[in-house]
Amino acid sequence: MNRTYTAKPDTIERKWYVVDGTGVPVGRLAAQVAQILRGKHKPTFTYNQDCGDFVIVINADKVVLTGGKGDELIHWHTGWPGGLRNISREKYLTDKPAQYVEKVIWGMVPKTKLGKEIIKKLKVYAGGEHPHEAQKPEPLEIGKK
């Protein structure tokens, strides 16, 4: 009889990966980084456990928006009367590139307690430097078109 494998928290091995965002479409970057954060690339993936790896995204200011997405508006409400706000994707990317890439990756992670634990393993930096050399991250190639 076949048994379903369930990963235990103490048996999960975590790696560190570094991803260069230069010239990569932001959606493609986010989709592949979210899979690594979630652990779906491992044969020991368990849907209800955090079995993913740590990911460092560098050069977040050099990701690209394809098509006409730069002119699209992102809307939100502050919670106060008259608090409807919006900003174009292009302006958000130029003003706060690390926060924008984080927000896009968060959009591809489950919105649960598990998702909040998963997103803590993401580190995003606008420049080409990061302070995680002690973890010896492996470079990871994200598909460029």
C-alpha positions as CSV (number, residue, x, y, z in Angstrom):
1,M,0.0,0.0,0.0
2,N,1.4,3.4,-1.0
3,R,1.6,6.1,1.7
4,T,1.5,9.8,1.3
5,Y,4.7,11.5,2.4
6,T,4.3,14.4,4.8
7,A,7.3,16.6,5.5
8,K,8.1,17.2,9.2
9,P,9.4,20.6,10.2
10,D,12.6,19.2,11.7
11,T,13.5,17.2,8.5
12,I,13.2,20.2,6.1
13,E,16.5,21.3,4.6
14,R,16.6,25.0,3.5
15,K,18.9,26.5,0.9
16,W,19.6,30.1,0.1
17,Y,19.3,31.3,-3.5
18,V,20.2,34.7,-5.0
19,V,18.2,35.9,-8.1
20,D,19.3,38.8,-10.3
21,G,16.3,40.7,-11.6
22,T,18.1,42.6,-14.4
23,G,15.9,42.6,-17.5
24,V,13.5,40.0,-16.2
25,P,9.7,40.7,-16.5
26,V,8.4,41.2,-13.0
27,G,5.6,38.7,-13.3
28,R,7.9,35.9,-14.5
29,L,10.3,36.7,-11.7
30,A,7.5,36.7,-9.1
31,A,6.0,33.4,-10.3
32,Q,9.3,31.5,-10.1
33,V,10.4,33.0,-6.8
34,A,7.0,32.2,-5.2
35,Q,7.4,28.6,-6.2
36,I,10.8,28.4,-4.6
37,L,9.6,30.1,-1.5
38,R,6.7,27.7,-1.2
39,G,8.9,24.6,-1.9
40,K,7.1,23.3,-4.9
41,H,10.4,22.6,-6.7
42,K,11.2,19.9,-4.1
43,P,10.1,16.3,-4.2
44,T,9.3,16.5,-0.5
45,F,6.7,19.3,-1.0
46,T,3.9,19.2,1.5
47,Y,1.0,21.7,0.9
48,N,0.4,22.4,4.6
49,Q,4.1,22.9,5.7
50,D,6.6,25.6,5.0
51,C,9.2,23.5,3.1
52,G,10.5,26.2,0.8
53,D,13.9,27.9,0.6
54,F,15.2,31.4,1.2
55,V,15.4,33.7,-1.8
56,I,17.4,37.0,-2.2
57,V,16.3,39.2,-5.1
58,I,18.9,41.7,-6.2
59,N,18.7,44.5,-8.8
60,A,14.9,44.9,-8.2
61,D,15.2,48.3,-9.7
62,K,16.1,46.7,-13.1
63,V,13.1,44.5,-13.6
64,V,10.9,45.3,-16.5
65,L,7.2,45.8,-17.1
66,T,6.1,44.4,-20.5
67,G,3.2,45.6,-22.6
68,G,1.3,48.6,-21.4
69,K,1.4,47.6,-17.7
70,G,3.5,50.7,-16.8
71,D,0.4,52.9,-17.3
72,E,-2.0,50.7,-15.3
73,L,-3.0,52.1,-11.9
74,I,-2.8,50.3,-8.6
75,H,-5.7,51.4,-6.3
76,W,-6.1,51.1,-2.5
77,H,-8.0,52.8,0.3
78,T,-6.5,54.2,3.4
79,G,-9.5,53.5,5.6
80,W,-10.3,57.1,6.1
81,P,-13.1,59.1,4.4
82,G,-12.1,60.2,1.0
83,G,-9.0,57.9,1.2
84,L,-9.1,56.3,-2.2
85,R,-5.5,56.4,-3.6
86,N,-3.8,55.2,-6.8
87,I,-0.4,55.2,-8.4
88,S,0.9,53.9,-11.8
89,R,2.9,50.7,-11.8
90,E,5.8,52.5,-13.5
91,K,6.0,55.2,-10.8
92,Y,5.7,52.7,-8.0
93,L,8.6,50.7,-9.6
94,T,10.8,53.7,-10.0
95,D,10.1,55.1,-6.5
96,K,10.1,51.9,-4.4
97,P,11.5,49.0,-6.5
98,A,12.1,46.6,-3.6
99,Q,8.6,47.2,-2.1
100,Y,7.0,46.8,-5.5
101,V,8.7,43.4,-6.2
102,E,7.8,42.2,-2.7
103,K,4.2,43.2,-3.3
104,V,4.0,41.3,-6.6
105,I,5.6,38.2,-5.1
106,W,3.2,38.4,-2.1
107,G,0.3,38.3,-4.7
108,M,1.4,34.8,-5.7
109,V,1.7,33.4,-2.2
110,P,-1.3,32.0,-0.2
111,K,-3.0,34.6,1.9
112,T,-2.9,32.5,5.1
113,K,-0.8,32.1,8.2
114,L,1.4,29.8,6.2
115,G,1.7,32.5,3.5
116,K,2.9,35.0,6.1
117,E,5.6,32.6,7.2
118,I,6.6,31.9,3.6
119,I,7.0,35.5,2.7
120,K,9.4,36.1,5.6
121,K,12.0,34.0,3.7
122,L,12.1,36.7,0.9
123,K,14.8,39.4,0.9
124,V,14.6,42.0,-1.8
125,Y,17.2,44.7,-2.6
126,A,17.1,47.4,-5.2
127,G,20.9,47.4,-5.8
128,G,23.3,44.7,-6.6
129,E,24.6,44.1,-3.1
130,H,23.1,42.1,-0.2
131,P,24.2,41.4,3.4
132,H,23.7,37.6,3.2
133,E,27.1,36.4,2.1
134,A,27.5,34.3,5.3
135,Q,24.6,32.1,4.2
136,K,26.5,31.2,0.9
137,P,23.5,31.7,-1.5
138,E,23.6,29.8,-4.8
139,P,22.9,31.8,-7.9
140,L,19.5,30.9,-9.5
141,E,18.7,31.7,-13.2
142,I,15.3,33.0,-13.8
143,G,14.0,32.6,-17.3
144,K,14.6,35.6,-19.5
145,K,12.7,36.0,-22.7
